[in-house]
Amino acid sequence: MTPAAASAAVRAGFRRVHGSDPEGVWAAPGRVNLIGEHTDYNDGFALPMALPQAAVLAARRREDGLLRLHSAQGDGRTTELRVAGLAPGGTPGWTRYPAGVVWALRERGLPVGGADLHLDSSVPTGAGLSSSAALECAVAVAYNDVYGLGLSRPELARVAQYAENAYAGVPCGVMDQMASVCCTGGHALHLDSRSLEVRQVPLDLTGHGLRLLVLDTRVKHDLADGAYAALRAGCERAAGLLGLPALRDLAGAELPATLVRLPADLVPLVRHVVTENARVERAVERLAAGEPEALGPLLTEGHASLRDDYRVSCPETDLAVEAAVAAGALGARMTGGGFGGSVIALVPAGDAASVARAVTDAFAAAGFAAPAVLEAVPSPGARRIG
């Protein structure tokens, strides 16, 4: 759907639900992370790109302090909350994400009040494609405009991250939100999670005869269930034992001598973070050299690290990687926080259909539900579209 068509559809939905026209329509995309997983909360590096799939939000400011939320993907009901009463833990289901952003803005002392919001999102939920960050960022950019806040893109990302951390209870890093607000079409985003400095890295897959497939295993994950928090806590504990601000400060050359100083349960976490940061840097070098096909082995290497060291893979994601590579993919890996979700596969354009079919056949043979397949195209970040 074009941005104009998406805007028209969401405007029509807003009128049906709220009875009048919105002030505007904003879109914030989901993302896939090419490489650099579980590095952002270690102050490290990542290389995400925005997807065409986005959370599209129509909004209108209210003066009575009410926040009225409606989703085209919901049960048809409108949730009504009083902005002054927003507090972590007090908002159910999907509404905790938009409510959390409004709460986070107020926590910063910004003069924001209520709004009528209507959402229609095409980002698959629970697939590791950052559907929650897309929703948060759509609300953040809409509020930034209708309330005239003047926040920068990195500031909006930090607000959205704080909402997910402190309000929704997910201790994520900032990569998902930075990708959603800062990516540009035709590029991947080289992100320094400590400084929030970004570099737009050209990613012309089509021009090199390549396609990037997203294979949604349909294994849903919920990063608020404690496993993600335990990983982050382990990394922070390791950094503390080593006297470092974060694991980003451990150089690769120091890794062998450092690992022997750590408790056994922390060794694989540290090894993954340090080697994953190095993979990001190698990926950026290859893209800068005009060699996107060289990403393939890095993807597969990264998946092995996530599977064996970080232990966030699952049988479905492992099978998707194995089947895709066996069918001709240049490389593949799980993307997102793990415990399910999606796999990305870099494939020659002529092999895309056969790779997708091979993964689908492998899932059927294993008794798994059929994966959903879509193509990842480097797309623009959050913006007003109507």
Summary of the structure (lengths in Angstrom):
residues: 386
radius of gyration: 20.5
end to end distance: 14.1
largest distance: 65.3
contacts: 1468
relative contact order: 0.17
helix: 46%
strand: 21%
